[in-house]
Amino acid sequence: MLAGAASIALGSTALAQGGQPRDPRSIGGGNCSANPYNCVDAVNPLPAPNTVWMEEMTWMDVRDALKAGKTTAIIATGGMEPNGPWLVTGKHNYVLHTNCEAIARKLGNALCAPIVKFVPEGNISPASGHMASPGTISMREETFRNVLTDLVHSLKVHGFTKIILIGDSGGNQAGQRWVADSVTKLWQGSPIVAHIQEYYDYASVAKHMEQFGVHQTVAEGLHDDPEISLNMFIDDPKSIRYDERAKAKLLTINGVSLADRKKATEWAKQIVEFRTKVTIEAIEKAVANKGTLPAPPRRPAGN
């Protein structure tokens, strides 16, 4: 019965709409015999778009980008979680929208897969962790790993030779490392799949920004800080309710004022530039290692 079902499935995929045999040169969602734009070697009728996001490209755009050497794919994982009274629940997704683009453009040979916006945020029922707060959307760890595995497999099939995983939240890191290590063992480094742990290091970002005058003088106890707020602000000021807070004179976090919009913009640019530099350096090391770098030693208690 299983063999029969498999034969039926294979037979159905060999037929195009209307019961006609499918042309083996068909690609792009239709049959090559029905329209030449559905043929694997069809010339793109439009110029290449100025984007690094696969979801903003046609299949021809992605095909041509791969042929042009853009064979690195970045999978970025964010989340939906509570972040105090000012920041929207999609905090990490806004950060990644700016950072993935900056990293891909700086690399010059990379494209960004759509951001994975749903990640482990705590037990769903009974609710734990961030799931205690309305607006949070969680994913079981095994579901998260399965999603990442399927994404990585999809990108491998299309010819990407380097697949990079970055996550902007703590709950994403273990799953990303597990997937990268698993497929690296399976595929023996072809393609190279690496989790970039160095991307998620907000302590280093805070330390870096001190030289530019971003000094946190108090801890307000919110799931927020100047660095994350500024990284969101450069992507979309509405994501941190900038105008509303300015009107209410509430544009301070942990003792750092963001009220000077010009200064806030310059700070935000510095953050993106720093995180891009650190991430690219780590990517280059991971590629040389043909996979995820060893985990850093655990910090002594109290640090």
N, C-alpha and C positions, 0 to 999 in steps of 0.2 A: 504493500500500500504506500509506504514511504517513497519507494522508487517511482511508483506511478504518479504520485503527487509532484515529485521533483520534475518528472518529464513534462507534466502539464504546465508547471510553472515556467520551465525553460521554453516550452513551446509558445506560451503566451508572450514572453518577453521578446521572442523572435518575430512577432507580428506587430506591425504598426497599426495606427488607427485605421479602421475600415477593413481589417483582416489581411492587409497586404504585407508581404515579407519585409522585414525591416532591413534597410540598407546598412551594411556594416560600417559605412562611412558616416552614418548619422550621428549627430551630436547637437547639443544646444537646445534640446527639448522637442525636436520635431524630426521628421524623416527627410533625409537628404534628397530623395527623389521628388519630394513635394515642394521643396524650396531650396535653392542653392545656399542660402544663409544657414541651413541646417547641416551643411557638410563640414567635415573636420578641418578641411584646408581652406574654408571660405575666408576671403579677405575682409577684414574689418572695414565697414563702410564709413566709420567715424574715427576721428583722432583719439588717441589715448587720453583718458580723463586725468586731471591733476588730483589724484587721490591715492592713498595707500590702503584704503578699506575695501576688502573684497565685496562686501555687501553693496557698495556703491559702484561696482564694476559689472559689466556684462561678462558672459562666459568668454567671449572673444578677448575682452580686456585682460582677463586673468590668464588666458592661454598665451597671449602675446607678451604679457609681463614675465611669465615663466620662461619663454623663449629668449627674452632679453636679459635673463640672468637674475630675476627677482625670485630666487628659489628658497628664501628664508620666510617662514610663516610664524607670526607671533600670536599665541593664544593668551589672552588676558582675562583674568577672572576677578570679578568685583564682589557684589553682594547687595542685599536689601536689608537694612538694619537701622535701629534708632541711633541718633547722633545729637542729642540735645535739642534745644528749642529753635536753633537757627538753620541747621543743615538738613537737607532733604535725605530721605531714606536711601536714595541711590548714590550716596556719597562716593563710594569707591568707583562706581561706573563713570562718573564725571571725571574723576582723577585720571582714570585709564584712557578716557577718550582723548585727553590731551597728551598723556605720556606715551601711549602706544604709537600715536602718530609721530611724535617727536623722535622716538627711538627708531621707528621704521625709516623715516626720512633721513636721519643721520646715518644709519647703516647704509642706505642707498640701494640695497638689494633685497628689501623685505616688504612684506605686506602684512596687514593686521586682519586676522579673522574677526568675526563679530564678537563683541565682549560677552563673556559668559556672566550674566547678571544674577544668577541664582546659585548659591553656594551653601555649604553647611553653616547654619547660624544658631544651632541648638536643637534639642529634641522637639519634635512637632507636637506630639500629644502623649503624655502631658507636656506642656510647654516648659522649656528650660532655656537658659541663656538669653539671647536676644529675642527669642520667640515669645517672651513675656510681653513684648511691646507691639502694639498695633502697627501694621505696615511691614513688619518683617516677613520675609518669605525664606523658608529654609529648605534644604535639600539633604536627604540622607547621605552619609559619607559614601556608601556604596553606589548610590545613584550618581553622585558627583564624579566619582572615579570612572564610572561607566560612560558618562557623557564625555569626559575628557579623552578617554580611550577611543571612542568613536570619532571624535574630532581629529585626533592625531592620525588615526587610520585613514580618514577621508583625505587629509592633506597629503599623506604618503602616496596614496593612489594617484593623485594628480601630479606628482612629480616634485614636490617640495623636498629639498635635500637637508634642510635644517628646520626643526620645529621647536620653537622656544615657548616655554610656559612662564608667565609672570602673574603674580597674584598680589592684590593691594590690601588683603586682609589676612589676619593671622590664621583663621580657620581654613584657608585655602591651601596652605603651604604643604602639609603632609600628604594630601591627596595628589597634588601636582608632582611631588617628588616620587610618590609611589608609581604613578602612571609613567613618568619619564624613565624611572629605573626598570620597570617591567618591560616596556617595549624596547629599551636599549638592550636588555638581555635577550629578548626574542629576536630582534633584528640585527644584533651585533654592530650597532652604530651606523646602520645604513637604512633610513636616514638618521642623522644625529637628532636626538630628542633630549632636551635639557630643561630642567627646572632651574630658574635663576633666582636663588634665594637672596642674593644681594639687592635685588630690586626692593624688597620689603624690609627697609631699615630706616624707619622714621627718626630714630635716635640720631643717626648720622646726619640726616637732613637738618634736624634741629641744631646740631652742633655746627654744621656748615653755615647756617643762616645767622649765627651769632655775630659773625664778622661783618654782616650787613646791617646790624642794629636790631635784629629780632631777638629780644631778650625776654623770656617768660619769667615774670616776677612773682606770679601767684599761680596756684593750681585751683581752678574753679570746679574741678570734679565732674566736668562734662566729658562726653565721648567726642572730644573736639580739641583742637589746638591750632595755633597760627599756621603751621605748615600745611595741614590737611585743608584748612579753610582757604588758604591762598592757592593751593593746587586746584581746588574746585573753582575758585573765583576766576582764574584765567580761562577756564573752559566756559563757564556761564555764571555771571554774577548773581543771577536769580537763584542758583542752587544753594547760596548761603544767605538768601534774602537781603542782599546788600542794600538796596534802596530803602526797603522798609526799616532796616536796622539803622541806617543813616538818619532817617527821619525821626526815629525813636531814640536816637543817641545811644545805641547799643552795639556799636561796632568795635568792641574790645573783647579779646579772648585771652585768658591767662595773663592779663596785664599788657598785652600788645594791642595797640590801636591800629585798625585797618581803615580809619576814616580818611586818610590822605590817599585818594584813589590812585594818583600817579605813583606814589611810593609803593602802594600795595601791588600795583601792576609790575613794577620793577622787581619787587621781592618774589612775586609769583614766577616771573621769567627765570630768576636765579634758581628757584626750586626745580623747575622743569629741566633746566640746563644741567643742574647737578645730578638729578636722578637719571637723566639720559646718559650722561657720561659714565656714571657708576655702572649702570646696567649694560651698556655696550662693552665696557671693559670686562665685565663678568661673562657676557656672551662669548666674547673672543676666547676667554680662558676655557669655557665649557666646550666650545667647538674643538679647541686643541686637545681637550681631554676626551673628546668623542662622547660626551654625556655630562650629566649633572656632576658638579664638583662635590667632593666630600663635605659633609655637614660641618660647620665650624664647631670648635669645642664649646661646651656649655659654659656660660659665665658663672663665676663663683656666686654663691648666695649673697644677696644684698647689693649686687651691682646691676 
